[in-house]
Amino acid sequence: MNENPNREILIDKLVLNIGVGTDEEKMEKAKLLLSRLTNAKVVETEAKKRIEEWKVRKGLKIGVAVTLRKEKAIEMFRRILKAVDNKVKSKSIGNGTVSIGIPEYIYIEGAQYDPKIGIMGLSAHLKLKRRGFRVQYKKRGRSKIGKHHLISKEETIEYLKNKFNIKIE
């Protein structure tokens, strides 16, 4: 009997993020870095709430991010895995998600050190999906995803081991 094609796990998106705080100069350097790494449009992220201790208020620009999908996401995720020796901590894996932190961008394959940018770290978040997940975002006919169709942590680990040959720590 054939496996149901709707149970196949796919890559939804890869989000690369650099949090820089309120420093405008660092913000420009982070934008330049992400655009060089990905050749994609970089957006500025804003604070969602006020944190007085950090001198952050709602709406203040505090970071930059870029979202990659399809083949670009797969290719960039492979480069990021090489930067961490194909090892991912178990606590970095969730239900259909993987988060990896990279302390210095020069570890990523193909990235050259630029003295204007300096040393900067970034985080990468991979989100997985199955066919049919679109119903939770539709304008008409919106619906919740059934619990049997969601991606569990074990399924995420199995997918990563098969597709990207990672080691779980």
MDAnalysis code that builds the backbone (N, CA, C; Angstrom):
import MDAnalysis as mda
import numpy as np

u = mda.Universe.empty(507, n_residues=169, atom_resindex=np.repeat(np.arange(169), 3), trajectory=True)
u.add_TopologyAttr("name", ["N", "CA", "C"] * 169)
u.add_TopologyAttr("resid", np.arange(1, 170))
u.add_TopologyAttr("resname", ["MET", "ASN", "GLU", "ASN", "PRO", "ASN", "ARG", "GLU", "ILE", "LEU", "ILE", "ASP", "LYS", "LEU", "VAL", "LEU", "ASN", "ILE", "GLY", "VAL", "GLY", "THR", "ASP", "GLU", "GLU", "LYS", "MET", "GLU", "LYS", "ALA", "LYS", "LEU", "LEU", "LEU", "SER", "ARG", "LEU", "THR", "ASN", "ALA", "LYS", "VAL", "VAL", "GLU", "THR", "GLU", "ALA", "LYS", "LYS", "ARG", "ILE", "GLU", "GLU", "TRP", "LYS", "VAL", "ARG", "LYS", "GLY", "LEU", "LYS", "ILE", "GLY", "VAL", "ALA", "VAL", "THR", "LEU", "ARG", "LYS", "GLU", "LYS", "ALA", "ILE", "GLU", "MET", "PHE", "ARG", "ARG", "ILE", "LEU", "LYS", "ALA", "VAL", "ASP", "ASN", "LYS", "VAL", "LYS", "SER", "LYS", "SER", "ILE", "GLY", "ASN", "GLY", "THR", "VAL", "SER", "ILE", "GLY", "ILE", "PRO", "GLU", "TYR", "ILE", "TYR", "ILE", "GLU", "GLY", "ALA", "GLN", "TYR", "ASP", "PRO", "LYS", "ILE", "GLY", "ILE", "MET", "GLY", "LEU", "SER", "ALA", "HIS", "LEU", "LYS", "LEU", "LYS", "ARG", "ARG", "GLY", "PHE", "ARG", "VAL", "GLN", "TYR", "LYS", "LYS", "ARG", "GLY", "ARG", "SER", "LYS", "ILE", "GLY", "LYS", "HIS", "HIS", "LEU", "ILE", "SER", "LYS", "GLU", "GLU", "THR", "ILE", "GLU", "TYR", "LEU", "LYS", "ASN", "LYS", "PHE", "ASN", "ILE", "LYS", "ILE", "GLU"])
u.atoms.positions = np.array([
    [0.832, -1.184, 0.000],
    [0.000, 0.000, 0.000],
    [0.876, 1.247, 0.000],
    [0.517, 2.233, -0.780],
    [1.317, 3.443, -0.901],
    [1.117, 4.367, 0.282],
    [2.173, 5.085, 0.605],
    [2.121, 6.088, 1.663],
    [1.294, 7.279, 1.174],
    [0.550, 7.868, 2.064],
    [-0.280, 9.024, 1.729],
    [0.620, 10.208, 1.372],
    [0.485, 10.809, 0.193],
    [1.359, 11.931, -0.191],
    [1.171, 13.154, 0.705],
    [0.038, 13.278, 1.368],
    [-0.176, 14.417, 2.270],
    [0.603, 14.279, 3.567],
    [1.149, 13.104, 3.861],
    [1.954, 12.897, 5.070],
    [3.419, 13.265, 4.834],
    [3.792, 13.534, 3.589],
    [5.177, 13.885, 3.278],
    [5.547, 15.208, 3.946],
    [6.733, 15.257, 4.566],
    [7.207, 16.470, 5.235],
    [8.010, 17.294, 4.234],
    [7.730, 18.601, 4.204],
    [8.392, 19.526, 3.288],
    [8.976, 20.686, 4.079],
    [9.918, 21.397, 3.478],
    [10.468, 22.598, 4.101],
    [9.587, 23.779, 3.738],
    [9.082, 24.466, 4.760],
    [8.247, 25.640, 4.550],
    [9.129, 26.867, 4.318],
    [10.007, 27.164, 5.292],
    [10.863, 28.341, 5.149],
    [12.049, 28.258, 6.093],
    [13.064, 29.057, 5.785],
    [14.237, 29.232, 6.627],
    [14.362, 30.723, 6.895],
    [14.392, 31.098, 8.167],
    [14.501, 32.503, 8.544],
    [15.856, 32.717, 9.210],
    [16.646, 33.640, 8.674],
    [17.915, 34.036, 9.276],
    [17.694, 35.366, 9.976],
    [18.166, 35.471, 11.218],
    [17.876, 36.631, 12.039],
    [19.147, 37.105, 12.750],
    [19.326, 38.420, 12.798],
    [20.406, 39.017, 13.582],
    [19.778, 40.108, 14.438],
    [19.883, 39.954, 15.752],
    [19.407, 40.977, 16.672],
    [20.554, 41.919, 16.999],
    [20.358, 43.220, 16.771],
    [21.450, 44.173, 16.969],
    [21.145, 45.231, 18.024],
    [19.932, 45.295, 18.505],
    [19.580, 46.339, 19.463],
    [19.261, 47.637, 18.745],
    [19.549, 48.750, 19.397],
    [19.150, 50.048, 18.855],
    [20.255, 50.748, 18.070],
    [21.413, 50.140, 17.931],
    [22.548, 50.761, 17.247],
    [22.329, 50.766, 15.730],
    [22.238, 51.962, 15.139],
    [21.990, 52.102, 13.691],
    [23.158, 51.584, 12.849],
    [24.382, 51.810, 13.302],
    [25.558, 51.377, 12.543],
    [25.598, 49.846, 12.456],
    [25.328, 49.173, 13.580],
    [25.284, 47.709, 13.583],
    [24.160, 47.192, 12.694],
    [23.050, 47.932, 12.673],
    [21.897, 47.542, 11.848],
    [22.295, 47.518, 10.370],
    [22.993, 48.532, 9.914],
    [23.423, 48.592, 8.515],
    [24.412, 47.471, 8.191],
    [25.318, 47.175, 9.132],
    [26.275, 46.092, 8.928],
    [25.556, 44.744, 8.841],
    [24.569, 44.540, 9.696],
    [23.812, 43.286, 9.694],
    [23.023, 43.131, 8.389],
    [22.436, 44.226, 7.895],
    [21.719, 44.186, 6.611],
    [22.659, 43.776, 5.482],
    [23.820, 44.389, 5.457],
    [24.814, 44.097, 4.436],
    [25.237, 42.626, 4.497],
    [25.460, 42.133, 5.709],
    [25.877, 40.745, 5.889],
    [24.821, 39.770, 5.377],
    [23.569, 39.945, 5.791],
    [22.513, 39.017, 5.359],
    [22.274, 39.084, 3.855],
    [22.353, 40.279, 3.283],
    [22.145, 40.375, 1.834],
    [23.287, 39.699, 1.075],
    [24.508, 39.763, 1.599],
    [25.632, 39.078, 0.949],
    [25.520, 37.563, 1.080],
    [25.086, 37.092, 2.244],
    [24.976, 35.649, 2.468],
    [23.878, 35.013, 1.621],
    [22.754, 35.720, 1.445],
    [21.573, 35.084, 0.860],
    [21.151, 35.622, -0.505],
    [21.592, 36.813, -0.887],
    [21.132, 37.463, -2.120],
    [19.610, 37.592, -2.131],
    [19.032, 37.928, -0.983],
    [17.585, 38.076, -0.858],
    [17.276, 39.387, -0.140],
    [15.999, 39.771, -0.164],
    [15.574, 41.022, 0.451],
    [15.625, 40.905, 1.982],
    [16.279, 41.860, 2.614],
    [16.423, 41.883, 4.069],
    [15.428, 42.888, 4.641],
    [14.742, 42.494, 5.721],
    [13.788, 43.391, 6.367],
    [14.247, 43.689, 7.798],
    [13.858, 44.860, 8.284],
    [14.159, 45.230, 9.662],
    [13.044, 44.719, 10.563],
    [13.411, 44.196, 11.732],
    [12.415, 43.711, 12.681],
    [12.221, 44.761, 13.772],
    [11.004, 44.823, 14.287],
    [10.670, 45.809, 15.308],
    [10.339, 45.116, 16.617],
    [10.544, 45.834, 17.725],
    [10.195, 45.316, 19.041],
    [8.680, 45.210, 19.153],
    [8.209, 44.129, 19.741],
    [6.771, 43.930, 19.886],
    [6.238, 44.498, 21.189],
    [7.145, 44.660, 22.169],
    [6.705, 45.230, 23.435],
    [7.838, 46.031, 24.070],
    [7.494, 46.791, 25.077],
    [8.445, 47.678, 25.755],
    [9.184, 46.903, 26.839],
    [10.524, 47.035, 26.842],
    [11.356, 46.454, 27.891],
    [12.235, 47.581, 28.421],
    [11.872, 48.088, 29.569],
    [12.510, 49.283, 30.107],
    [13.987, 49.061, 30.429],
    [14.351, 47.874, 30.953],
    [15.741, 47.604, 31.334],
    [16.684, 47.670, 30.132],
    [16.188, 47.287, 28.953],
    [17.001, 47.300, 27.744],
    [16.835, 48.582, 26.944],
    [16.023, 49.508, 27.451],
    [15.735, 50.772, 26.769],
    [15.135, 50.521, 25.374],
    [14.191, 49.570, 25.331],
    [13.511, 49.210, 24.085],
    [12.043, 49.543, 24.234],
    [11.492, 50.191, 23.218],
    [10.063, 50.490, 23.234],
    [9.400, 49.830, 22.025],
    [8.105, 49.679, 22.098],
    [7.361, 49.031, 21.027],
    [7.530, 49.808, 19.723],
    [7.815, 49.080, 18.643],
    [7.970, 49.698, 17.334],
    [9.401, 50.114, 17.002],
    [10.325, 50.015, 17.961],
    [11.715, 50.384, 17.716],
    [12.405, 49.289, 16.900],
    [13.165, 49.661, 15.887],
    [13.861, 48.682, 15.045],
    [15.038, 48.105, 15.840],
    [15.031, 46.752, 15.996],
    [16.046, 46.115, 16.839],
    [16.793, 44.972, 16.153],
    [16.485, 44.676, 14.905],
    [17.166, 43.578, 14.233],
    [16.840, 43.521, 12.754],
    [17.444, 42.549, 12.098],
    [17.180, 42.318, 10.675],
    [16.937, 40.832, 10.458],
    [16.145, 40.524, 9.441],
    [15.830, 39.132, 9.136],
    [15.645, 38.959, 7.640],
    [15.814, 37.725, 7.185],
    [15.560, 37.376, 5.797],
    [14.898, 35.994, 5.789],
    [13.896, 35.834, 4.930],
    [13.183, 34.567, 4.805],
    [13.490, 33.944, 3.456],
    [13.895, 32.676, 3.493],
    [14.199, 31.931, 2.270],
    [13.235, 30.762, 2.151],
    [12.813, 30.467, 0.933],
    [11.902, 29.352, 0.690],
    [12.435, 28.487, -0.448],
    [11.890, 27.297, -0.556],
    [12.174, 26.327, -1.625],
    [13.655, 25.971, -1.706],
    [14.235, 26.016, -2.890],
    [15.611, 25.567, -3.102],
    [16.635, 26.444, -2.390],
    [16.378, 27.751, -2.333],
    [17.299, 28.647, -1.622],
    [17.399, 28.270, -0.152],
    [16.264, 27.904, 0.440],
    [16.235, 27.528, 1.853],
    [17.023, 26.245, 2.086],
    [16.851, 25.265, 1.212],
    [17.554, 23.989, 1.361],
    [19.053, 24.192, 1.229],
    [19.469, 24.953, 0.212],
    [20.896, 25.184, -0.027],
    [21.538, 25.943, 1.139],
    [20.856, 26.965, 1.650],
    [21.395, 27.742, 2.770],
    [21.418, 26.914, 4.048],
    [20.407, 26.087, 4.273],
    [20.389, 25.243, 5.472],
    [21.533, 24.240, 5.447],
    [21.860, 23.708, 4.275],
    [23.008, 22.796, 4.166],
    [24.303, 23.519, 4.534],
    [24.454, 24.770, 4.072],
    [25.649, 25.563, 4.419],
    [25.725, 25.825, 5.918],
    [24.584, 26.098, 6.535],
    [24.546, 26.360, 7.975],
    [24.877, 25.096, 8.758],
    [24.379, 23.943, 8.291],
    [24.701, 22.684, 8.973],
    [26.193, 22.378, 8.903],
    [26.832, 22.698, 7.789],
    [28.279, 22.493, 7.691],
    [29.014, 23.374, 8.696],
    [28.470, 24.552, 8.982],
    [29.099, 25.469, 9.937],
    [29.075, 24.908, 11.351],
    [28.097, 24.053, 11.649],
    [28.002, 23.455, 12.984],
    [28.336, 21.955, 12.942],
    [29.059, 21.513, 11.922],
    [29.514, 20.119, 11.756],
    [28.367, 19.116, 11.734],
    [27.237, 19.491, 11.159],
    [26.054, 18.623, 11.046],
    [25.569, 18.113, 12.400],
    [25.819, 18.872, 13.469],
    [25.357, 18.493, 14.805],
    [24.325, 19.499, 15.280],
    [23.199, 18.981, 15.771],
    [22.134, 19.828, 16.299],
    [21.756, 19.287, 17.674],
    [21.595, 20.169, 18.633],
    [21.190, 19.749, 19.974],
    [19.721, 19.358, 19.963],
    [19.395, 18.373, 20.768],
    [18.017, 17.878, 20.842],
    [17.057, 18.970, 21.298],
    [17.516, 19.835, 22.200],
    [16.631, 20.894, 22.695],
    [16.405, 21.997, 21.656],
    [17.164, 21.997, 20.555],
    [16.976, 22.971, 19.482],
    [15.913, 22.540, 18.484],
    [15.396, 21.325, 18.670],
    [14.403, 20.787, 17.748],
    [13.047, 20.772, 18.433],
    [12.045, 21.284, 17.722],
    [10.688, 21.304, 18.249],
    [9.753, 20.536, 17.339],
    [8.470, 20.774, 17.486],
    [7.467, 20.125, 16.650],
    [7.438, 20.799, 15.276],
    [8.228, 20.286, 14.348],
    [8.270, 20.840, 13.003],
    [9.171, 22.053, 12.864],
    [10.039, 22.297, 13.852],
    [10.949, 23.439, 13.792],
    [12.355, 23.030, 14.234],
    [13.343, 23.762, 13.734],
    [14.735, 23.588, 14.134],
    [15.348, 24.969, 14.244],
    [16.056, 25.237, 15.337],
    [16.727, 26.522, 15.525],
    [18.209, 26.271, 15.773],
    [19.048, 26.993, 15.032],
    [20.490, 26.835, 15.144],
    [21.111, 28.217, 15.297],
    [21.995, 28.364, 16.270],
    [22.723, 29.613, 16.453],
    [24.142, 29.463, 15.936],
    [24.614, 30.485, 15.240],
    [25.979, 30.477, 14.716],
    [26.706, 31.673, 15.325],
    [27.769, 31.419, 16.111],
    [28.432, 32.529, 16.813],
    [29.140, 33.530, 15.901],
    [29.683, 33.062, 14.776],
    [30.379, 33.951, 13.850],
    [30.042, 33.544, 12.419],
    [29.671, 34.518, 11.609],
    [29.227, 34.222, 10.244],
    [30.314, 33.621, 9.376],
    [31.582, 33.795, 9.743],
    [32.675, 33.286, 8.910],
    [32.733, 31.760, 8.910],
    [31.993, 31.099, 9.829],
    [31.924, 29.638, 9.832],
    [31.081, 29.107, 8.670],
    [30.205, 29.937, 8.123],
    [29.321, 29.508, 7.043],
    [30.130, 29.391, 5.756],
    [29.917, 28.285, 5.056],
    [30.644, 28.025, 3.814],
    [30.371, 29.129, 2.794],
    [31.429, 29.664, 2.213],
    [31.294, 30.691, 1.186],
    [31.295, 32.113, 1.722],
    [31.268, 32.291, 3.033],
    [31.271, 33.635, 3.617],
    [32.712, 34.097, 3.821],
    [32.996, 35.287, 3.374],
    [34.324, 35.869, 3.526],
    [34.288, 36.931, 4.630],
    [35.354, 37.004, 5.406],
    [35.436, 38.018, 6.457],
    [35.565, 39.396, 5.828],
    [34.788, 40.330, 6.312],
    [34.835, 41.711, 5.851],
    [35.131, 42.597, 7.058],
    [36.255, 43.323, 7.052],
    [36.595, 44.165, 8.202],
    [35.562, 45.270, 8.464],
    [34.828, 45.694, 7.425],
    [33.789, 46.716, 7.625],
    [32.636, 46.169, 8.468],
    [32.337, 44.885, 8.295],
    [31.244, 44.269, 9.047],
    [31.711, 43.817, 10.418],
    [32.915, 43.249, 10.497],
    [33.410, 42.728, 11.762],
    [32.874, 41.326, 12.001],
    [32.886, 40.906, 13.270],
    [32.385, 39.586, 13.636],
    [30.963, 39.727, 14.149],
    [30.069, 38.908, 13.605],
    [28.661, 38.979, 13.967],
    [28.073, 37.578, 13.915],
    [27.237, 37.253, 14.863],
    [26.570, 35.957, 14.883],
    [25.157, 36.079, 14.337],
    [24.525, 34.940, 14.095],
    [23.152, 34.952, 13.599],
    [22.450, 33.685, 14.035],
    [21.138, 33.696, 13.930],
    [20.361, 32.500, 14.242],
    [19.565, 32.099, 13.008],
    [19.394, 30.789, 12.848],
    [18.651, 30.237, 11.720],
    [17.510, 29.384, 12.252],
    [16.320, 29.605, 11.728],
    [15.134, 28.873, 12.152],
    [14.496, 28.222, 10.929],
    [14.427, 26.895, 10.937],
    [13.829, 26.137, 9.846],
    [12.443, 25.682, 10.273],
    [11.448, 25.892, 9.420],
    [10.086, 25.470, 9.701],
    [9.662, 24.444, 8.662],
    [9.139, 23.323, 9.144],
    [8.676, 22.255, 8.268],
    [7.155, 22.291, 8.165],
    [6.636, 21.672, 7.106],
    [5.186, 21.637, 6.913],
    [4.812, 20.353, 6.182],
    [3.518, 20.106, 6.140],
    [2.956, 19.046, 5.309],
    [1.980, 19.687, 4.348],
    [1.637, 18.994, 3.290],
    [0.598, 19.496, 2.401],
    [-0.694, 19.606, 3.203],
    [-1.406, 20.687, 3.001],
    [-2.649, 20.892, 3.731],
    [-2.517, 21.892, 4.864],
    [-1.301, 22.304, 5.216],
    [-1.113, 23.279, 6.292],
    [-1.639, 24.658, 5.902],
    [-1.871, 24.861, 4.607],
    [-2.319, 26.159, 4.120],
    [-3.681, 26.552, 4.687],
    [-4.496, 25.576, 5.103],
    [-5.851, 25.884, 5.580],
    [-5.847, 26.776, 6.815],
    [-4.738, 26.806, 7.562],
    [-4.700, 27.656, 8.743],
    [-4.435, 29.125, 8.416],
    [-4.047, 29.426, 7.173],
    [-3.746, 30.797, 6.769],
    [-4.740, 31.372, 5.765],
    [-5.637, 30.539, 5.241],
    [-6.571, 30.995, 4.213],
    [-7.515, 32.063, 4.749],
    [-7.989, 32.923, 3.863],
    [-8.945, 33.948, 4.255],
    [-10.341, 33.346, 4.358],
    [-10.712, 32.558, 3.351],
    [-12.012, 31.869, 3.364],
    [-11.787, 30.389, 3.616],
    [-12.646, 29.789, 4.400],
    [-12.531, 28.361, 4.668],
    [-11.382, 28.021, 5.594],
    [-11.013, 28.950, 6.472],
    [-9.907, 28.724, 7.403],
    [-10.276, 27.610, 8.373],
    [-9.273, 26.824, 8.750],
    [-9.507, 25.706, 9.641],
    [-8.239, 25.424, 10.435],
    [-8.384, 24.674, 11.517],
    [-7.222, 24.270, 12.299],
    [-6.641, 22.996, 11.703],
    [-5.357, 22.778, 11.977],
    [-4.695, 21.556, 11.543],
    [-5.018, 20.465, 12.561],
    [-5.445, 19.308, 12.097],
    [-5.752, 18.196, 12.991],
    [-4.511, 17.686, 13.692],
    [-4.683, 17.129, 14.892],
    [-3.525, 16.713, 15.681],
    [-2.740, 15.579, 15.029],
    [-3.380, 14.762, 14.211],
    [-2.678, 13.671, 13.549],
    [-1.887, 14.156, 12.335],
    [-2.158, 15.372, 11.880],
    [-1.467, 15.920, 10.716],
    [-0.288, 16.802, 11.121],
    [-0.210, 17.177, 12.409],
    [0.901, 17.989, 12.885],
    [2.197, 17.181, 12.860],
    [3.326, 17.868, 12.863],
    [4.632, 17.213, 12.808],
    [5.183, 17.131, 14.227],
    [5.474, 15.942, 14.686],
    [5.999, 15.756, 16.041],
    [7.516, 15.956, 16.051],
    [8.084, 16.044, 17.243],
    [9.530, 16.214, 17.381],
    [10.261, 14.985, 16.815],
    [9.717, 13.802, 17.057],
    [10.346, 12.575, 16.559],
    [10.344, 12.535, 15.027],
    [9.238, 12.958, 14.416],
    [9.168, 13.009, 12.959],
    [10.142, 14.049, 12.402],
    [10.289, 15.164, 13.112],
    [11.246, 16.200, 12.700],
    [12.658, 15.650, 12.716],
    [13.020, 14.952, 13.788],
    [14.364, 14.373, 13.915],
    [14.607, 13.347, 12.808],
    [13.630, 12.491, 12.559],
    [13.757, 11.465, 11.524],
    [13.938, 12.104, 10.137],
    [13.173, 13.151, 9.853],
    [13.285, 13.855, 8.572],
    [14.681, 14.462, 8.415],
    [15.176, 15.117, 9.465],
    [16.492, 15.751, 9.392],
    [17.603, 14.722, 9.218],
    [17.478, 13.588, 9.885],
    [18.489, 12.535, 9.744],
    [18.494, 11.981, 8.316],
    [17.313, 11.765, 7.747],
    [17.228, 11.197, 6.397],
    [17.630, 12.194, 5.326],
    [17.160, 13.427, 5.427],
    [17.364, 14.425, 4.370],
    [18.733, 15.101, 4.451],
    [19.181, 15.455, 5.686],
    [20.402, 16.244, 5.836],
    [21.523, 15.508, 6.551],
    [21.289, 14.254, 6.976],
    [22.319, 13.451, 7.620],
    [22.903, 14.156, 8.857],
    [22.035, 14.638, 9.737],
    [22.525, 15.331, 10.926],
    [22.709, 14.357, 12.086],
    [23.505, 14.800, 13.071],
    [23.694, 14.045, 14.301],
    [23.015, 14.833, 15.416],
    [22.257, 14.128, 16.261],
    [21.555, 14.770, 17.372],
    [22.392, 14.601, 18.630],
    [22.631, 15.712, 19.324],
    [23.399, 15.665, 20.571],
    [22.471, 15.667, 21.756],
])
